[in-house]
Amino acid sequence: MSAALQIAIAFASIAVLLGLMALVKGLARAKDISAEVQRKLVHMGTGLYALTLPWLFADRWPVFMLVGLTLLVMAVLRLPAMAKGGIGETLHGVERQSYGDILLALAVGTVFLLADGNALLYVLPIATLTLADAAAALTGSHYGRKFFTVEDGQKSVEGSTAFFMVTLVLSMICLLLLSDVSRPNVILLGAMVAAFGTLVEADSWRGFDNFFLPTGLMVFLAMHMDSSWQELLGLIGMFVMTLALFLRLAPRLGVTKHAARVYTIAAFLLISVTALQNTVLPLLVFVIHAIAHRTNPCKAAYPALDIVAAIALASFGWLAAGLVAEANALMFYGLMSVGLSVGLFGVALGKSTLGIRIGAATALGIGLYGLYSILMQYNPAFVKWPGDMRLTGILVIGLVVTAVSFKPGAFNTYRAAKLTLLALVVPGLSYGMGVIQS
């Protein structure tokens, strides 16, 4: 297949998306379809089309080009003239704030990249997002009677049950048809995928399930598809214990039960997909964030959820960078976590004097860098390829300490996003330079 033809198919795909939205809008006017149903119809149509991408294109680059074009279109559709009265209303007619349209496009590109040609790792996560999520939303809106509260609204037990059942069936079908997994493991993996997916969907907010659900399922499957049934049972036990621990600590840390469940999902995913030494620093971020919010609250509506979203998006970003550049990014990911922890600690001291802020934040940075150095020693050689990281560490800590010490008030809004971006600057540049030089 020629490059010109693949480019033409990519642009035709955008036309198909816009045509689908126009069709849904027309049906909504004729049949009085609710905004939620309109959004889910577009969601299902987009997801089903995304399932064809590995077979629609001969190369990988047109898929990423299509994702980029889709993100551009989604941004345009968010403009007031398009979101109210235009075809963008099919996505943005619901009252709650959601980034689901943008996150769906990002999820397709991320899963396509990370799956690396494995049909199961691409099809099952995207099919779950497409079909199970729609089943949950439509079941909950029509038949929901028992509800539980999350930060930006409520979900129904009936909707979550529908999600679990659809995901369980999808998982078993895909595992049987697209893998050589043993029959006992098909049952265990199917149940774990369904349970994990149901928790992510039930505890989602602002459409983040459109990203975290497929990417989380993909990474989990990639790491544990070949695990023994004993190892899978051990993972189940670990998840239950982690959930019990976070729920017990939640009141002491000043976080809601919903946030505690989200922390559990994030912690479980980190622990289950990488070596223990690489989970210590990102998990420490959650603890320091809770402390910072109690001593110097930020003005975000859902600060505990925002930090999970920031860490998760950054984690997948580093993972994707490592695959594209073919150079493991764990050393830089660890330094980002150090910088983020130092930044949060500095913000927690926002009401202290400048000298105390600088001294305390610097002391913590030195201590965390020492911990980082010890933890990284347990990684294999392909992780430690960057070599001496002291200069990068000094720059990360210095930049963050300076920012939070002299401008602590700048982090009272969008705290998680600002600090994560700040902590990413030096490791990102250093990683890029290291890749180029190697």
MARSEFI-11555 format. One line per field, with one value per residue (C-alpha): x negated, y negated, z; residue number from 0. Coordinates in steps of 0.25 Angstrom, whole numbers, plus 5000, padded with zeros to 4 digits. Layout:
<recs>
x = X:...
y = Y:...
z = Z:...
num = NUM:...
</recs>
This chain:
<recs>
x = 5000:4994:4992:5001:5013:5010:5011:5024:5030:5026:5033:5045:5045:5047:5058:5065:5064:5070:5081:5084:5086:5095:5103:5105:5108:5119:5125:5125:5133:5143:5144:5141:5129:5123:5109:5103:5108:5103:5089:5089:5093:5081:5072:5077:5075:5062:5057:5062:5055:5042:5042:5040:5027:5017:5023:5026:5012:5000:4990:4991:4988:5002:5009:5001:5004:5019:5018:5012:5022:5033:5028:5028:5042:5046:5040:5048:5061:5059:5060:5073:5079:5077:5080:5093:5102:5091:5088:5079:5091:5092:5080:5081:5096:5095:5095:5082:5068:5061:5048:5053:5052:5038:5034:5040:5032:5019:5023:5024:5010:5004:5010:5006:4992:4990:4997:4986:4994:5000:5015:5020:5013:5020:5033:5037:5035:5041:5053:5055:5055:5064:5075:5074:5073:5085:5093:5090:5095:5107:5111:5109:5117:5129:5129:5121:5127:5116:5106:5092:5086:5073:5067:5074:5087:5092:5091:5101:5098:5107:5097:5085:5091:5093:5079:5074:5082:5079:5064:5064:5070:5061:5048:5051:5054:5042:5033:5038:5037:5025:5015:5010:5014:5018:5032:5031:5024:5034:5044:5035:5030:5044:5049:5037:5039:5054:5052:5040:5048:5061:5053:5047:5060:5067:5057:5054:5056:5056:5055:5041:5046:5045:5030:5027:5037:5031:5016:5017:5023:5013:5001:5007:5009:4995:4989:4998:5003:4993:4993:4997:5010:5003:4997:5010:5016:5005:5008:5023:5019:5009:5020:5029:5019:5015:5029:5032:5019:5023:5037:5032:5022:5032:5038:5024:5019:5032:5036:5049:5052:5054:5039:5034:5040:5033:5020:5022:5024:5011:5003:5007:5004:4990:4987:4992:4985:4971:4961:4963:4952:4958:4971:4966:4964:4977:4985:4978:4983:4997:4994:4987:4998:5008:4999:4998:5013:5015:5005:5007:5020:5020:5032:5035:5048:5042:5028:5026:5031:5023:5010:5013:5017:5003:4995:5002:5001:4986:4984:4990:4983:4969:4973:4976:4964:4955:4962:4961:4946:4943:4936:4942:4947:4948:4936:4942:4956:4950:4944:4957:4964:4953:4955:4970:4969:4960:4969:4981:4973:4969:4983:4987:4978:4984:4987:4973:4962:4954:4941:4949:4956:4942:4935:4945:4949:4934:4931:4943:4938:4924:4930:4939:4928:4920:4932:4933:4919:4920:4933:4928:4916:4926:4929:4922:4912:4922:4929:4916:4911:4911:4900:4897:4910:4904:4904:4918:4923:4917:4923:4937:4937:4931:4941:4953:4948:4946:4960:4968:4959:4960:4974:4982:4995:4994:4997:5010:5018:5015:5004:5003:5001:4992:4983:4983:4979:4968:4962:4962:4954:4940:4942:4949:4938:4927:4934:4935:4920:4916:4923:4917:4903:4905
y = 5000:4987:4975:4966:4976:4978:4962:4962:4973:4965:4952:4961:4966:4952:4950:4963:4958:4944:4952:4961:4948:4941:4954:4955:4941:4942:4955:4947:4936:4946:4956:4947:4955:4950:4944:4956:4966:4957:4957:4972:4974:4966:4973:4987:4983:4977:4989:4999:4992:4991:5007:5007:4999:5010:5016:5003:4998:5005:4996:4990:4976:4973:4978:4967:4957:4960:4959:4945:4941:4946:4938:4926:4928:4931:4917:4910:4916:4911:4897:4890:4889:4904:4909:4902:4904:4910:4925:4924:4924:4939:4940:4927:4927:4933:4924:4930:4926:4937:4939:4952:4949:4945:4956:4966:4962:4962:4976:4982:4976:4981:4995:4996:4992:5001:5013:5014:5022:5032:5033:5037:5025:5016:5022:5026:5012:5004:5014:5013:4997:4997:5008:5010:4995:4992:5003:4998:4984:4988:4998:4989:4977:4986:4997:4991:4992:4993:4982:4979:4965:4961:4947:4942:4949:4963:4977:4988:5002:5007:5000:5006:5020:5018:5014:5026:5036:5030:5029:5043:5049:5040:5044:5059:5058:5050:5059:5072:5067:5058:5065:5078:5076:5088:5090:5088:5075:5071:5071:5064:5054:5051:5049:5040:5032:5030:5026:5017:5010:5009:5002:4992:4989:4988:4978:4970:4955:4945:4956:4961:4975:4973:4973:4981:4992:4997:4994:5000:5013:5013:5012:5022:5032:5030:5033:5044:5052:5063:5063:5076:5077:5076:5063:5058:5062:5055:5042:5043:5044:5032:5024:5027:5024:5011:5006:5009:5001:4989:4989:4990:4979:4970:4963:4960:4954:4946:4952:4958:4973:4970:4964:4976:4986:4978:4978:4993:4995:4987:4994:5008:5004:4999:5011:5021:5016:5012:5016:5012:5002:4994:4992:4986:4972:4970:4976:4966:4955:4959:4958:4945:4939:4943:4936:4924:4923:4923:4913:4904:4907:4904:4899:4911:4918:4932:4930:4945:4949:4939:4944:4959:4954:4946:4958:4968:4959:4956:4971:4975:4964:4969:4983:4979:4970:4982:4991:4980:4977:4991:4986:4989:4977:4982:4974:4961:4965:4967:4953:4947:4954:4948:4934:4935:4940:4928:4919:4924:4923:4909:4905:4911:4901:4889:4882:4883:4873:4873:4879:4890:4893:4894:4901:4912:4914:4916:4925:4934:4933:4938:4949:4954:4954:4963:4972:4971:4975:4987:4992:4991:5000:5012:5010:5017:5011:5007:4998:4992:4988:4973:4975:4964:4956:4946:4934:4937:4939:4926:4918:4925:4922:4908:4904:4909:4903:4890:4889:4894:4886:4872:4874:4884:4876:4880:4894:4892:4895:4906:4911:4925:4921:4910:4918:4930:4921:4914:4928:4933:4921:4926:4941:4939:4931:4940:4952:4946:4942:4956:4963:4954:4956:4971
z = 5000:4996:5005:4997:4999:5014:5015:5007:5016:5028:5023:5019:5033:5038:5028:5033:5048:5044:5036:5048:5057:5047:5046:5061:5062:5051:5058:5071:5065:5059:5070:5082:5086:5099:5100:5107:5097:5086:5092:5094:5080:5075:5085:5080:5065:5067:5076:5066:5054:5063:5064:5049:5049:5050:5037:5030:5029:5025:5033:5047:5044:5037:5050:5058:5047:5048:5063:5062:5052:5061:5073:5064:5060:5074:5079:5068:5072:5086:5081:5086:5071:5069:5083:5084:5072:5063:5061:5073:5082:5080:5089:5098:5100:5114:5126:5133:5128:5121:5113:5108:5093:5094:5103:5094:5082:5091:5097:5083:5079:5092:5092:5077:5080:5093:5087:5076:5066:5077:5073:5087:5093:5084:5081:5095:5102:5091:5090:5105:5104:5092:5096:5111:5114:5105:5112:5126:5122:5115:5125:5137:5130:5127:5138:5149:5163:5172:5172:5178:5178:5172:5171:5159:5160:5162:5156:5157:5162:5150:5140:5147:5146:5131:5129:5137:5129:5116:5119:5124:5111:5103:5110:5109:5095:5091:5100:5094:5080:5080:5090:5095:5109:5117:5120:5135:5132:5122:5134:5144:5134:5129:5143:5147:5134:5136:5151:5148:5137:5145:5156:5146:5139:5152:5159:5146:5145:5134:5124:5128:5127:5112:5114:5127:5124:5111:5114:5128:5122:5111:5121:5131:5120:5114:5128:5132:5120:5122:5138:5145:5152:5165:5162:5157:5170:5177:5170:5174:5188:5187:5181:5192:5203:5196:5195:5210:5213:5205:5210:5225:5222:5215:5226:5233:5220:5217:5204:5200:5199:5184:5183:5192:5182:5170:5178:5180:5165:5162:5172:5168:5153:5157:5166:5156:5144:5149:5159:5173:5174:5162:5169:5182:5178:5170:5181:5191:5182:5186:5201:5200:5192:5202:5213:5204:5202:5217:5221:5209:5201:5186:5179:5170:5171:5172:5176:5180:5166:5159:5164:5160:5146:5145:5150:5141:5128:5131:5133:5120:5113:5118:5115:5100:5099:5103:5092:5082:5085:5089:5101:5115:5122:5136:5142:5137:5142:5155:5155:5151:5163:5172:5166:5168:5182:5185:5179:5187:5200:5196:5194:5207:5214:5206:5219:5225:5223:5210:5217:5223:5210:5202:5213:5216:5201:5198:5210:5205:5191:5195:5203:5192:5182:5192:5192:5177:5175:5184:5178:5163:5167:5167:5152:5141:5132:5121:5131:5136:5122:5125:5135:5145:5148:5159:5150:5145:5159:5164:5152:5155:5170:5168:5158:5166:5179:5173:5167:5179:5189:5182:5176:5185:5182:5167:5170:5178:5165:5155:5165:5160:5145:5148:5157:5148:5136:5144:5149:5135:5128:5132:5131:5118:5112:5118:5113:5099:5099:5104:5093:5082:5088:5088
num = 0:1:2:3:4:5:6:7:8:9:10:11:12:13:14:15:16:17:18:19:20:21:22:23:24:25:26:27:28:29:30:31:32:33:34:35:36:37:38:39:40:41:42:43:44:45:46:47:48:49:50:51:52:53:54:55:56:57:58:59:60:61:62:63:64:65:66:67:68:69:70:71:72:73:74:75:76:77:78:79:80:81:82:83:84:85:86:87:88:89:90:91:92:93:94:95:96:97:98:99:100:101:102:103:104:105:106:107:108:109:110:111:112:113:114:115:116:117:118:119:120:121:122:123:124:125:126:127:128:129:130:131:132:133:134:135:136:137:138:139:140:141:142:143:144:145:146:147:148:149:150:151:152:153:154:155:156:157:158:159:160:161:162:163:164:165:166:167:168:169:170:171:172:173:174:175:176:177:178:179:180:181:182:183:184:185:186:187:188:189:190:191:192:193:194:195:196:197:198:199:200:201:202:203:204:205:206:207:208:209:210:211:212:213:214:215:216:217:218:219:220:221:222:223:224:225:226:227:228:229:230:231:232:233:234:235:236:237:238:239:240:241:242:243:244:245:246:247:248:249:250:251:252:253:254:255:256:257:258:259:260:261:262:263:264:265:266:267:268:269:270:271:272:273:274:275:276:277:278:279:280:281:282:283:284:285:286:287:288:289:290:291:292:293:294:295:296:297:298:299:300:301:302:303:304:305:306:307:308:309:310:311:312:313:314:315:316:317:318:319:320:321:322:323:324:325:326:327:328:329:330:331:332:333:334:335:336:337:338:339:340:341:342:343:344:345:346:347:348:349:350:351:352:353:354:355:356:357:358:359:360:361:362:363:364:365:366:367:368:369:370:371:372:373:374:375:376:377:378:379:380:381:382:383:384:385:386:387:388:389:390:391:392:393:394:395:396:397:398:399:400:401:402:403:404:405:406:407:408:409:410:411:412:413:414:415:416:417:418:419:420:421:422:423:424:425:426:427:428:429:430:431:432:433:434:435:436:437
</recs>
